[in-house]
Amino acid sequence: MISKLAFVHPEARIGSNVHIEPFVTINRDVEIGDGTWIGSSVTIMDGARIGKNCRIFPGAVISAIPQDLKYKGEKTTAEIGDYTTIREFVTINKGTQASGKTVVGENCLIMAYVHIAHDCVVGNHCILANGVTLAGHIIIHDHAIIGGLTAVHQFVHIGSHVMISGGSLVRKDVPPYVKAAREPLSYIGINSVGLRRRGFSNEKISELQNIYRVIFLEKHRYSRALEIVENEMPVSGERDEIIQFVKSSSRGIMKRYAGGED
């Protein structure tokens, strides 16, 4: 159902059973998947690619041009996966020539007033709470949760299953499976509650705690800590993911915190 008070460009590609409320604007180069609901006063601009069964609440702006002076009008996209919810007044800018697209994955919850800048990639099952601000070129892996009013510096990487405290300033990379808080942002333990909710066993959580005890609590240089983890810890997908994340970090990882683990 498309309201008579909405503007939908006749060349926009709209799936079946899409509900478009009054005062929505949908431009020409837009794709919207089946079953999606678009709330009133949403603006969806050229380059938007929106999946199936999404919900986009009033006032959101999807696929506006990047807030980047290097952008010269190149054709790029902003892509949103199936079953993702975009709450009120979220802004998601499309990509630049650097990567060509901004991506938000499937089954995400993007709460009110979040800003996702150009060339960001947000994984599946992520939650960005109210007022989170992502600068350009940020990568957030699956199942990450970022607390409200958090600001993330450009080019930062945030690992899978991470929990970041509200009001944080994220200037460095945050490796997977951890909780991060304090100022400057620091390791405060494993995200054990989130991991248990997602089916991780107590044995696996203990393994992750042992890995991060070496990296963050034993005060080795990071290079030496990785050697110990690689040589002495049991081989697993999670172990290798952590090693690769830390080794490939271009901004460096967040600070240690010696206050103990939960």
N, C-alpha and C positions, 0 to 999 in steps of 0.2 A: 504494500500500500504506500503510495506516494502522495503526500498532502498537496493540495492545489496551491498552497501558500509557499511551497518549496520551489527552488530553481534547480533543475537537474538538466545539465547539457544533454541534448539529444544523442550525442555520440558517446556519452559515458556508458560503461558496460556494467549494468546492474543485474545481479542474480535474481533468482526467484525468491518470493516471500521476504523480500527486503522491505522494512518499514522505515519510511523517511518522514519525519515530523515537520511541522511548519517552520518556515524561515531558515531552512537548511540551504546551503549553496554547494553544489557539486559541479566541478569544472569538467572540461572535455576529457582529458587524459586520466580517467579514473576508472578503477575496477573495484567492485564491491561484491563479495561472495554471498551465496544463498543464506537466507535466514538472519542476516545482520539487521540490527536496529540502530538508527541514527536519530539521536535526540534533537530537539529544537535548537536552532541557532548555531548548529555545527557548520564549519566551513571545511570542505575537502577540496584541495587544490590539485593542479596537474601533477601527475606522478604518483598519486596515492594508489596503493595496491592493498586492499583490505580483504581479509579472509572470510570464511564462513562463520555464522553464528557469533559474530562480535557484537559488543554493545558500546556505543560511543555517546557519551552523555553531553548535555547542553553546554555550548560555548567552546568546545574543543576545536582546535585548528590543526588539521592533518596535512602534511606535505607542503607547508609554506617554504619559500626559498630560504636557503641557509643564511644565518647571520654571520657571514664570512665574506670579507672584502675580496677574497680571491675568487669567489663564485662569479662566473661570467655568463650565466644563463644556459649552461650545458644541461642536457636532458638527463635527469636523474630521478630516483624514486624514493618513496617512503613506504615500507612494506610492513604490514601487521598480520600476524598469523591467526589461525582459526581460534575461536573461543576466547579471545582476549577482550578484556573490559578496559575502556578508556574513560575515566571519570571527568568531572566538570573542569573546563578551562585548561585541559592538558594541551601543550603545544609540542608537536613532533615535526621537526624540519627534515626535508629530504636531503639526500647526499650531495656531495660535490664530485668533481672529477677524480678526487683522491681514491674513492672506492665505488662511487656511482650510486650508493644507496644507503639509507638508514633503515635498520631492521629492528622490529619488536617481534618476538617469537610467539608461540602458541600458548594458550592458557595462562596468560599474564594478567596481573591486576596493576594498572597504572592509575594511582589515585589522583585526586584533584590537584590542580596547579603544578603538576610535574612538567618540567621542560626536558626534552630529549633533543639534543643538537645534532647537527649534520654528521653523517658517517658513523654514528654509534651503532653497535650491535648488542641488543638485549636478548638473552637466550629464552628458552621455554620455562614456564612455571615460575617466573620471577615476579616479585612484588616490589614496587617502588611506592613508598608511602607519600602522604601529602607534602608537596613542596620540594621534593627531590629535584635537583638541578644537575643535569649531565652536560658538560662541555663536549666539544667535538671529539670524534675518533675514540670513544670509550668502548671497551668490550666488557660485557657482563655475562658470565656463564650461567648455565641452567640452575634453577632453584635458589638463586640468590635473593635475599631480602634486604632492602636498604631502608633504614628508618627515616622518618619525616624530617624535612628541612636540611637534609644532607646535601652538600655540594661536592661534586667530583671533578677533579682537574682533568683537562684534556689528555688523551692518550693513556689514561690509567686502565689497567686490567683488573677485574674483580672475578675471583674464581668461583667455581660451582659450590652450592650449599653454604655460602657465606651469609653471616648475619652482621650487619653494620648498625651500630647504635644511632638513634636519631640525633640530629644536630651535628653530625660529624663533618670534618673537612678531610676529604680523601685526596691526598697529594701523591701517595705511593701505591703500588700494586698490592692487592690483598689476596693472598694465596687461598686455595680451596679448603673448605670444611671448617673454617675458623669463625670465631666471633671477634669483632674489632670495635674498640671504643676508646675513650679518653682523647686528650689533646696534648701532644700530637697523636694521631691515630696509632693504636698499638694492639698487639696480640693480647687477648684476655682469656683465651681458652678455645677448646673445640666447641663447635655448634652441636653439642650432644643432643639437645632436645629436638632440634630440627632433623638431625640424622635419624634418631629413633622414630620419629613420625614418618620418615620415608623408608623405614624398613631396614636400616643398618643395624647389625647385631652388636651386642655389647663387646664382643671380641674385636670386631672391626673398629669400633670407636676407640677401644683401648689401643689398638695398633696405631691409629691416627694420633692419639695423645702422645704415644712414645716417639713418633716421628717429630712432632712439633716440640716436644720437650728438648730434643737434640738441637733443633733449628733455633728455637727462641729462648729457651730457659738455661741452657748449659753454657752460654756465652762464648761459643766458638765463632770464629769468622764464618760467614755464610758458606764460603767455598769449602771450608773444612767440615762444616755441619753436613753439607750435601754428600761429601765423601763418606762420612760415617753412616748416614742413612742408606746410601747406595750399597755399601759393603757389609753392613751389619744388620739391616732391617729385612724382614721377609719380603720377597718379591710379591707385588700385587699391583693391580691397575691403579689403585689410589696412590700408592707410594710413588709409582712412576709419574703419575699426573702431577704430584707435588714437586718432584725433582725437576721435571720439565718446565713447570710454571716458574720456579725460582730461577733456574738457569737462563730462561728466555726473557726475564724481566728487563726491560730497557730503562724503566724509571727507578728501579730498585723497589724492594718490598718494604712494608710498613715496619715500624719500630718494634723492638722487643719490649716485653713488660714482665718483670720478675715477680709479680704479685701472686703467682700461682694459677692453677687451672680449676675449672668447674668440672 
